Amino acid sequence: MRNILEIDGVKAVVSFDPELNLLRGEFLGLAGGADFYAASVSALKAEGKKSLKVFLDVCREKGIAPYRSFSGRFNVRLKPETHEAAVLAAAAADKSLNDLVEDAIAKVAQVSEAPKLQPVTRPARKAPDVARWVMDVAGTRGDAAFELVDIADFKLPLLDEPVPPSMGQYSKPHTKAWAAKIEQYDGFVFVTPEYNHGTSGALKNAIDYLYREWNNKAAGFVSYGTTASGARAVEHLRLVMGELQVADVRAQVALSLFDDFEGFTTFQPRPQHEERLTTMLDQVVAWSRALQQLRVAA
Ligand SMILES: Cc1cc2nc3c(=O)[nH]c(=O)nc-3n(C[C@H](O)[C@H](O)[C@H](O)COP(=O)(O)O)c2cc1C
């Protein structure tokens, strides 16, 4: 059994390197990052902390999501007799072979129902299609640069910072990575669904994680939903923006699940939405530019 160290919320495997006569640490679940070495456990922890910081700084500079994403697909090689026994066991349990393997691995890996650093967004969410359309329209403009930020990539658990974000004492790597991302921008276009007359818990949670990084910036909204096309989710977000000192523009885009998603599924926005989106982007770009002055002065 290998030893596991937790450094700033990220797990690392510890082994002994006989050639170097040193302990070796290797982070798990990061999208990259170097191994780290030291002569004692306490020195290894300190080295790991340094190495993690360097990696997160590089990710921040390059705009890369720091955590590795897992596809859930990999090849497994079994002995033929194990394969046969598994097929028989799956049939006896009235399960697919895939489910049998998944259950067995989950048991050994002790996967809990809601593991930490697991995306908290809905699996079949419509936001990526809507956000892609916003990016396509924004990409035709020459007055500002736009980037797509998907909260799912940051795998934020339910807010787990011990100190309120307005104090600016972020302690977890996922918070630091999220803060570094949001800090880069002058303004935002939030794409939100309507859940029970508000925004989604996942978006609210991601917003709640930070404070200063939102302040004195501009925002516009694109919503989608059924009866009110997500308008109530935007009203909810406007209240939140006030507390975060975000200047939210008037124009907004409200997409209807009935009229802008064929069969409630395939996103096909009616043509009039593009004009509305352009007006909203005009306002967000103008206010984002104006508010830069305020942040420089602060
Ligand atoms: C938990 C939940 C609550 C919802 N509540 C509302 C609602 O109050 N008003 C509305 O117009 N649509 C509501 N809907 C419909 C969603 O807006 C619609 O399913 C949308 O596609 C969800 O966004 P998503 O696909 O990004 O998860 C709700 C959906 C869910 C899953």
Ligand as a Chemical Component Dictionary entry (heavy atoms), coordinates in Angstrom:
data_LIG
# 
_chem_comp.id                   LIG 
_chem_comp.type                 NON-POLYMER 
_chem_comp.pdbx_formal_charge   0 
_chem_comp.three_letter_code    LIG 
# 
loop_
_chem_comp_atom.comp_id 
_chem_comp_atom.atom_id 
_chem_comp_atom.alt_atom_id 
_chem_comp_atom.type_symbol 
_chem_comp_atom.charge 
_chem_comp_atom.model_Cartn_x 
_chem_comp_atom.model_Cartn_y 
_chem_comp_atom.model_Cartn_z 
_chem_comp_atom.pdbx_ordinal 
LIG C1  C1  C 0 -34.242 21.821 -10.510 1  
LIG C2  C2  C 0 -34.896 22.481 -11.678 2  
LIG C3  C3  C 0 -35.772 23.516 -11.453 3  
LIG C4  C4  C 0 -36.360 24.184 -12.534 4  
LIG N1  N1  N 0 -37.143 25.267 -12.288 5  
LIG C5  C5  C 0 -37.569 26.011 -13.318 6  
LIG C6  C6  C 0 -38.248 27.240 -13.096 7  
LIG O1  O1  O 0 -38.477 27.648 -11.973 8  
LIG N2  N2  N 0 -38.620 27.983 -14.153 9  
LIG C7  C7  C 0 -38.359 27.594 -15.445 10 
LIG O2  O2  O 0 -38.687 28.330 -16.363 11 
LIG N3  N3  N 0 -37.731 26.415 -15.698 12 
LIG C8  C8  C 0 -37.331 25.625 -14.670 13 
LIG N4  N4  N 0 -36.656 24.462 -14.905 14 
LIG C9  C9  C 0 -36.413 24.055 -16.296 15 
LIG C10 C10 C 0 -35.003 24.474 -16.676 16 
LIG O3  O3  O 0 -34.869 25.848 -16.858 17 
LIG C11 C11 C 0 -34.563 23.743 -17.933 18 
LIG O4  O4  O 0 -34.692 22.342 -17.685 19 
LIG C12 C12 C 0 -33.121 24.047 -18.275 20 
LIG O5  O5  O 0 -32.745 23.348 -19.427 21 
LIG C13 C13 C 0 -32.196 23.669 -17.113 22 
LIG O6  O6  O 0 -30.898 24.129 -17.352 23 
LIG P1  P1  P 0 -29.687 23.117 -17.632 24 
LIG O7  O7  O 0 -30.124 22.307 -18.844 25 
LIG O8  O8  O 0 -28.514 23.977 -17.943 26 
LIG O9  O9  O 0 -29.539 22.284 -16.393 27 
LIG C14 C14 C 0 -36.084 23.753 -13.856 28 
LIG C15 C15 C 0 -35.225 22.682 -14.061 29 
LIG C16 C16 C 0 -34.626 22.053 -12.992 30 
LIG C17 C17 C 0 -33.654 20.923 -13.258 31 
# 
loop_
_chem_comp_bond.comp_id 
_chem_comp_bond.atom_id_1 
_chem_comp_bond.atom_id_2 
_chem_comp_bond.value_order 
_chem_comp_bond.pdbx_ordinal 
LIG C1  C2  SING 1  
LIG C2  C3  SING 2  
LIG C2  C16 DOUB 3  
LIG C3  C4  DOUB 4  
LIG C4  N1  SING 5  
LIG C4  C14 SING 6  
LIG N1  C5  DOUB 7  
LIG C5  C6  SING 8  
LIG C5  C8  SING 9  
LIG C6  O1  DOUB 10 
LIG C6  N2  SING 11 
LIG N2  C7  SING 12 
LIG C7  O2  DOUB 13 
LIG C7  N3  SING 14 
LIG N3  C8  DOUB 15 
LIG C8  N4  SING 16 
LIG N4  C9  SING 17 
LIG N4  C14 SING 18 
LIG C9  C10 SING 19 
LIG C10 O3  SING 20 
LIG C10 C11 SING 21 
LIG C11 O4  SING 22 
LIG C11 C12 SING 23 
LIG C12 O5  SING 24 
LIG C12 C13 SING 25 
LIG C13 O6  SING 26 
LIG O6  P1  SING 27 
LIG P1  O7  DOUB 28 
LIG P1  O8  SING 29 
LIG P1  O9  SING 30 
LIG C14 C15 DOUB 31 
LIG C15 C16 SING 32 
LIG C16 C17 SING 33 
# 
